[in-house]
Structures are given as structure tokens and as C-alpha cells.
Amino acid sequence: MAGFFGTYSFNVNFATLQMDGATYAIVQSSLNRNVRHSLFFVFFFLPPLWCVLAVALDWQRRGWCLLLSVAALLYLGGIIFLTREVNLPLNAYTESWNPDALPADWEQTRRAWGQANMWRSVASATAFVLSVLALALRGHGTPARVN
């Protein structure tokens, strides 16, 4: 998801800033509708579950488990919660627009959506880095004690 949100933030969002309101309304609504498919939902919702499963299977190694737990919490808060609370309501609002009669706040809405997506980019990239570090620690750590 870090690649998806990063690509969107640093490419698509910058491109939409160059669009007039009517074009933005049509393009953004189309992108929002077309991202809703099963493969996207798998990649969007499974990362924190994989983290929880990995920690549950090897929780004795606290160093890497802590990093992976932080990554999962960051993903839940910075991606899933932010998407639910900010991006999805803005998506619904944008999809309700008539491109020929835009609301007065269309530019503020575009800016708010882009800022929220940038936060998702940062959160997902940070969670990814923490996950990679956790895997590196796990691979180079001492074996778990068996009592």
C-alpha cells in the first residue's frame, strides 16, 4: 500500500491540481469508483492481520514483535482509520458533484483529500519500513527460549 499511496500522492494528486473543477470531479470520481475491487481490498485490509498473526506465532522475541506491533497499529490508525474518517467521506462528497455545477468548496475538498492521502503515504511507508526492520531483527535475533 505504500507504493499505491505514494504513487497517488506524488503523481496523481499533482496531476489533478492542474485540472479545472469539472475535469477533477469526473476524474476523481472515476478513480474512486474503479479502485473498489477485491484485490485492492485484500491488499488494503490484510497487512495488519499478517502482523498480528506473525506476532502471535512468535511473541517471545520481543524486539521484532514490538516493531511489527507498532507497524500494525500505525497501519490501522494512519491508513484504515484515516481512510474511513477522512478519505471515504470526501470520496462520497466528490462523487455527488455535478461537474457542471460544482460546490463552492471544491478546491478545499481537493486539497483536503490530497493532504489526507499524503498522511496515508507517510503512514504506510513508515509501517513498511518498520515491518522490514522487524523481519531483519527476527532473522538476526537470538532463538526464542523454550521452557
Residue pairs with C-beta under 8 A, 6 or more apart in sequence:
1 43
1 44
1 47
1 75
1 79
1 120
1 124
2 121
2 124
2 125
2 127
2 128
4 43
4 124
5 79
5 117
5 120
5 121
5 124
5 125
6 121
6 124
6 125
8 117
8 121
9 114
9 117
9 118
9 120
9 121
10 121
12 31
13 114
13 117
13 118
16 24
16 27
16 28
16 110
16 114
17 110
17 114
19 27
21 99
21 102
21 106
21 107
22 99
22 100
22 102
23 99
24 106
24 110
25 94
25 97
25 98
25 99
25 102
25 106
26 99
28 91
28 94
28 110
28 113
29 94
29 95
29 97
32 91
32 94
32 95
33 95
44 79
44 80
44 83
45 80
47 72
47 75
47 127
47 131
48 72
48 73
48 75
48 76
48 80
51 68
51 69
51 71
51 72
51 75
51 131
52 72
54 68
55 65
55 68
55 69
55 72
58 65
58 138
58 144
59 65
60 144
60 145
61 137
61 138
61 141
61 142
61 144
63 137
63 141
64 134
64 135
64 137
64 138
64 141
65 134
67 130
67 131
67 133
67 134
67 137
68 130
68 131
68 134
70 130
71 126
71 127
71 128
71 130
71 131
71 134
72 127
74 123
74 126
74 127
74 130
75 123
75 124
75 127
77 123
78 119
78 120
78 122
78 123
78 124
78 126
78 127
79 120
79 123
79 124
79 127
82 116
82 119
82 120
82 123
83 120
86 112
86 113
86 116
87 113
87 116
87 117
87 120
90 109
90 112
90 113
90 116
91 113
93 109
94 109
94 113
97 103
97 106
103 109
